[in-house]
Amino acid sequence: MSDADENLTLQVLKKLQQRLLHAERRIGIYEVQLSTFREHHLEVLRDLRTIYELLGQHHDRLDGAGASLRKATLVPDDLH
C-alpha cells in the first residue's frame, strides 16, 4: 500500500472511532434517561396501587357504616 493510501485509511479509521465514541456517549445518556423513566414509572404504579388500596378501605368502611345506618333506621330490632 502506498503512503497516501495508508494515511487516508488512518484518517477514515480515526473519524470512525470518533463517531463511535460519540454514539457510545449518546447511548449512555439514553440508558440513564430510560432508567430514570423506568424508576418514575414504577413509583407511579406503586402510588396508584396505594391509592386504590386506600379507596377500597374507605369504600369498605362506608359500606359498613351505611349498612349499620340502614339497619338502625329502616329495620326495627323488635318486629312485634
C-alpha positions as CSV (number, residue, x, y, z in Angstrom):
1,M,0.0,0.0,0.0
2,S,1.2,3.5,-0.7
3,D,1.9,6.0,1.9
4,A,-1.1,8.1,0.7
5,D,-3.4,5.1,1.0
6,E,-2.2,4.3,4.5
7,N,-2.7,7.9,5.5
8,L,-6.2,8.0,4.0
9,T,-7.1,4.7,5.8
10,L,-5.8,6.1,9.1
11,Q,-7.9,9.3,8.7
12,V,-11.0,7.3,7.9
13,L,-10.4,5.0,10.9
14,K,-9.9,7.9,13.2
15,K,-13.1,9.5,12.0
16,L,-15.0,6.2,12.5
17,Q,-13.5,5.9,16.0
18,Q,-14.6,9.5,16.9
19,R,-18.1,8.8,15.6
20,L,-18.3,5.5,17.5
21,L,-17.2,7.2,20.8
22,H,-19.8,9.9,20.2
23,A,-22.5,7.3,19.6
24,E,-21.5,5.4,22.7
25,R,-21.8,8.5,24.8
26,R,-25.2,9.3,23.4
27,I,-26.3,5.7,24.1
28,G,-25.1,6.0,27.7
29,I,-27.1,9.2,28.1
30,Y,-30.2,7.5,26.7
31,E,-29.7,4.5,29.0
32,V,-29.6,6.8,32.1
33,Q,-32.7,8.6,30.9
34,L,-34.5,5.3,30.3
35,S,-33.5,4.0,33.7
36,T,-34.8,7.2,35.3
37,F,-38.1,6.9,33.3
38,R,-38.5,3.3,34.5
39,E,-38.0,4.2,38.1
40,H,-40.5,7.0,37.8
41,H,-43.0,4.7,36.1
42,L,-42.6,2.1,38.9
43,E,-43.1,4.8,41.5
44,V,-46.3,6.0,39.8
45,L,-47.6,2.4,39.7
46,R,-46.8,2.0,43.4
47,D,-48.7,5.3,44.2
48,L,-51.7,4.1,42.1
49,R,-51.7,0.8,44.0
50,T,-51.7,2.6,47.3
51,I,-54.5,5.0,46.2
52,Y,-56.6,2.0,45.1
53,E,-56.0,0.2,48.4
54,L,-57.0,3.3,50.4
55,L,-60.1,3.8,48.2
56,G,-61.0,0.2,48.8
57,Q,-60.6,0.6,52.6
58,H,-62.8,3.7,52.6
59,H,-65.3,2.0,50.4
60,D,-65.5,-0.9,52.8
61,R,-65.8,1.4,55.8
62,L,-68.6,3.4,54.1
63,D,-70.4,0.2,53.1
64,G,-70.2,-0.9,56.8
65,A,-71.4,2.4,58.1
66,G,-74.1,2.6,55.5
67,A,-75.3,-0.9,56.4
68,S,-75.3,0.0,60.1
69,L,-77.2,3.1,59.4
70,R,-79.8,1.3,57.2
71,K,-80.2,-1.3,59.9
72,A,-80.7,1.3,62.6
73,T,-83.1,3.4,60.7
74,L,-85.0,1.1,58.5
75,V,-85.3,-2.2,60.3
76,P,-86.6,-2.2,63.8
77,D,-85.0,-4.5,66.3
78,D,-88.3,-5.9,67.5
79,L,-90.9,-6.7,64.9
80,H,-93.7,-7.4,67.4
